[in-house]
């Protein structure tokens, strides 16, 4: 048998080379950073803005409240959401993208929004937190934060349907879980203080962004 009649190993090597090239291309495509108009970038930018307002409200209340349970809750929220903002801003930096984009808010979700995002408090409501008596402030904080949390959950669920990046999935899942359980806890805190819980159908904040 002559050497020319035994092409096996060479064909095998060529096949392996083609497979490796295809595998490395797939790896490159999956590890390529999201672009400026990607769902991941939109989520990181919008959720950072949404979280930043929660941090602002929590810090006001943490420093003013005389209620230890409220202080612990506000401190925890401020630290958790500030850390999550840090992670999302870190992604944008690693992806070579700016902290703010040119696309309208929530455009990546399919419904661009002018002005405030759903669940967000008005500047007047935040100012009231700084100035109202502390017992009233405690209740108002819970009433503002419940719809704020409620609005964050559909946003986190929307990115879970649109991304396959593990770091984004992990954070979105954490937001859904933690904010869901905090809503229940805050409703219970209102009841304990003799106040009415925030009704499920309260859309005074849930769609605020669409009216401005």
Secondary structure, DSSP 8 states (H G I E B T S, - for coil): --GGG--HHHHHHHHHHHHHHHHHHHHHHHHS---TTSHHHHHHHHHHHHHHHHHHHHHHHHHH---HHHHHHHHHHHHHHHHHHHHHHHHHHHTT--SS-SS-BTGGGT--B-SS-TT---HHHHHHHHHS-HHHHHHHHHHHHHHHHHHHHHHHHHHHTT---HHHHHHHHHHHHHHHHHHHHHHHHHHHTT-----TT--TTTTGGGG-
